[in-house]
Amino acid sequence: MTAAVFVDTNVFAYLHDTTEPEKQAIAETWVTRLWQEHTGRTSVQVLNELYVTLTRKISRKLPPNDAWSNIQQLFAWNPQATDLQLISCAREIETRYRINWWDSLIVAASQLQDCTTLLTEDLQDGMDFDGVRVRNPFRSGVAEGLAGYSAKPRPAYRINPRHRGRGRPKRQAVGGGRG
């Protein structure tokens, strides 16, 4: 069984960006593969960003109806909704890894969908977020596939409010505290 792979906005956007033919070809290879294997995952946040990118940001903007048609096709990937569980998970990720809020939402959506790989060029290639490994598909090339980037399946994400952040632990007062 092949592991689930979360796809970020930039990968989908390059499918339509004719100014970057090399990235366009790589994005097409990845997305085609994920459709064939039924392992592609994404989120409602990505769909929102993609619609804006396709209609306003790429050099050859798509008409809204064409962009919407592309978005509707991705409904088949059952995008992760933005809900309280996602937001709580994202807050923990933002605090622990000190990444920006929008990237924290992407990582959280990846975790909540049990993905082992997150395809994006927005985070450091190879970074591991508790079992979700970041893969910049434009950096390494498609030829090597997911080998070396798959992570061990991890248990379902549970929010642990007592989880320590990164860095040194807080120094405990010696002598029992206040009296």
C-alpha positions in Angstrom: 0.0 0.0 0.0 1.3 3.4 -1.0 1.3 6.2 1.7 -0.8 9.3 1.3 0.9 12.5 0.0 -0.3 16.0 0.8 0.0 18.5 -2.1 0.4 22.2 -1.4 -0.8 25.1 -3.5 2.4 25.7 -5.4 2.5 22.3 -6.9 -1.0 22.6 -8.3 -0.3 26.2 -9.5 2.8 25.0 -11.5 0.4 22.8 -13.5 -0.8 26.0 -15.1 2.3 28.2 -15.0 3.7 28.2 -18.6 6.5 30.5 -17.5 8.1 27.6 -15.6 8.0 24.6 -18.1 10.4 22.4 -16.0 8.4 22.9 -12.8 5.2 22.4 -14.8 6.4 19.0 -16.1 7.5 17.9 -12.6 4.2 19.0 -11.1 2.2 17.2 -13.8 4.2 14.0 -13.2 3.6 14.1 -9.4 -0.1 15.0 -9.6 -0.8 12.4 -12.3 1.0 9.7 -10.2 -1.1 10.6 -7.1 -4.3 10.5 -9.1 -3.4 7.0 -10.5 -2.5 5.7 -7.0 -5.4 7.4 -5.3 -2.9 8.7 -2.7 -3.2 12.5 -3.2 -4.5 14.6 -0.3 -5.0 18.4 0.1 -7.0 20.9 2.1 -9.7 23.5 1.8 -7.1 26.1 2.5 -5.1 24.9 -0.5 -8.2 25.0 -2.7 -8.9 28.6 -1.7 -5.3 29.6 -2.3 -5.2 27.8 -5.6 -8.4 29.6 -6.9 -6.8 33.0 -6.1 -3.5 32.0 -7.7 -5.1 30.7 -10.9 -7.4 33.7 -11.3 -5.1 36.5 -10.1 -1.4 35.6 -9.7 -0.1 33.4 -12.5 1.1 35.1 -15.8 -1.7 33.6 -17.9 -4.6 33.9 -15.5 -7.5 31.4 -15.9 -11.0 32.6 -16.3 -12.9 32.0 -13.0 -15.0 29.2 -14.5 -11.9 27.3 -15.7 -10.2 27.8 -12.3 -13.4 26.6 -10.5 -13.4 23.5 -12.7 -9.9 22.7 -11.6 -10.9 23.2 -8.0 -13.9 20.9 -8.3 -11.8 18.1 -9.6 -9.8 18.1 -6.4 -13.0 17.6 -4.4 -12.3 13.9 -5.2 -9.3 14.1 -2.9 -11.6 14.8 0.1 -9.8 18.0 1.2 -9.2 18.5 4.9 -11.7 21.0 6.2 -10.7 24.0 8.4 -12.2 23.1 11.7 -11.4 23.3 15.4 -9.3 20.1 15.4 -7.2 21.5 12.5 -6.7 24.9 14.2 -5.8 23.3 17.5 -3.3 21.0 15.8 -1.9 24.0 13.8 -1.4 26.0 16.9 0.7 23.2 18.5 2.8 22.9 15.3 3.3 26.7 15.1 4.5 26.8 18.8 6.7 23.7 18.6 8.4 24.3 15.3 8.1 28.1 15.1 6.8 28.2 11.5 4.2 30.7 10.3 0.5 30.1 10.8 -0.4 29.3 7.2 2.3 26.7 6.9 1.3 25.3 10.3 -2.3 24.8 8.9 -0.8 22.9 5.9 1.3 20.6 8.2 -1.6 20.0 10.5 -3.9 19.1 7.5 -1.2 16.7 6.4 -1.0 15.1 9.8 -4.8 14.8 10.2 -5.0 13.0 6.9 -2.2 10.5 7.9 0.1 11.7 5.1 3.8 10.6 5.3 4.9 13.2 2.7 4.1 16.9 2.2 4.9 18.2 -1.3 5.8 21.9 -1.2 8.5 24.3 -2.0 7.5 26.5 1.0 9.2 24.5 3.7 12.7 23.0 4.1 13.2 19.9 2.1 13.6 16.8 4.3 12.2 18.4 7.4 10.1 16.0 9.5 7.0 17.1 11.4 6.2 14.1 13.6 6.1 11.6 10.7 5.2 14.0 7.9 8.3 14.5 5.8 8.6 17.7 3.6 9.5 17.0 0.0 10.3 19.8 -2.5 9.5 18.1 -5.7 11.3 20.8 -7.7 14.5 20.4 -5.9 15.3 16.7 -6.2 13.5 15.6 -9.3 10.8 13.1 -9.8 13.0 10.2 -10.9 13.9 9.2 -7.4 10.2 9.0 -6.4 9.3 8.8 -2.8 12.1 6.5 -1.8 14.1 8.0 1.0 11.3 10.4 1.8 8.6 8.1 3.2 8.3 8.2 6.9 7.1 5.5 9.3 3.3 5.5 9.8 2.6 7.3 13.0 -0.3 7.1 15.3 -3.2 9.5 14.8 -2.3 13.0 15.9 -3.4 13.9 19.4 -3.0 17.3 20.9 -0.8 17.3 24.0 -1.0 20.6 25.8 1.9 19.6 28.0 4.3 19.0 25.1 7.5 21.0 25.5 8.5 23.4 22.9 11.9 23.2 21.2 15.0 24.5 23.0 16.2 24.0 26.6 13.9 23.0 29.3 13.0 25.6 31.9 15.2 25.7 34.9 13.4 24.5 38.0 13.9 26.6 41.2 16.0 24.8 43.8 14.7 24.6 47.4 11.0 23.7 46.9 9.6 27.0 45.7 7.6 29.7 47.5 6.7 29.3 51.1 
